[in-house]
Amino acid sequence: MIFREPTTSRKACLTGLIVALSLLAAYLCFISLVTLSVGFRHMDRLGFWVPILAGAIALATVIWIFLRAVKRVLSEMKDEDMINV
């Protein structure tokens, strides 16, 4: 069996994917934090807990999905290319 290191173009594409995922996650986290701040800023109004709850759930979901996706991409970078005959 011949084990080959993943090609540099594949590593570059996967690294670009991680960067794109990071930018998307940062944008979604920003939106979630804005929602949280709106909820905390308007605690004197009825139903202030709705944006707080929505922002917290969205933030937790974005972070969880981001970490799972990055873990998957990093594992793809470590896998060797094998041809099954």
N, C-alpha and C positions, 0 to 999 in steps of 0.2 A: 504494500500500500504506500502511496506517495501522499504525504501531507504537504499542502501548500498554504502559505500565509495568504490571507485575503488580499486581493489586489489593491493598489493605492487608490484607484478610481472608486472602487466599492467603499473603501474606508472614507473617502472624501464625500461620497453621496450620503453615507450613513451619518457622518458628522454634520453635514448640511441639514439632514433630517432632524437631528437633535437640536440644532440651532433654531430651525423653524418651529419645532415643538416648544422650545423655550420661549420664543417670542409670543406664540399663541397663548401659552399658559400665563405669561406675564400680563398680557392684555386681559385675559379672563379674570385673573386675580385682582387686577386694578378695578375692573367693573364690580367685582364682589366686595372689595373694600369700600368703594364708593357707596354701594348699597348699605353696607354696615354703618358707615358714617351718617348716612341720611337717617337711618333708624335711630341711632344714638342721639342725633341732633334734635330729633322731634319726639323726645320721650314724653313731652307734656300732652301729646295728642293721642286720641283713641286709635288703637291698632298699630302702635309704634313697633310692636314686636314682629310684625310681618316682614318688613325689610331686613331686620336683624336675623331672623330665622332663615330667610331666603339667601341672604348673603353668606351666612355661616355654612349652610348646606352646599351652596355653589362653590365656595372656597375649598371646603374639604373634598368635594368631588373632583375639582380641577387638579388639586395637588395629588390626590390618589391616582387619577388617570395618568397624569404626567409622570409620576414615579414609575408606574407599571410600564408605560410606553418606553421610557428611557432604559429601564432594565431590560426590556425585550430587544431594543436596538443594540445595546451593548453586548448582549448575549449573541446576537447575530454577527457582530464584529469579531467575536472570538471563535465562532464555528469555522471548521475547515470545510472547504469545498470537496465533496466526495461524489463520485459518479457510481451509481449502482448499476451493475451489469447483469 
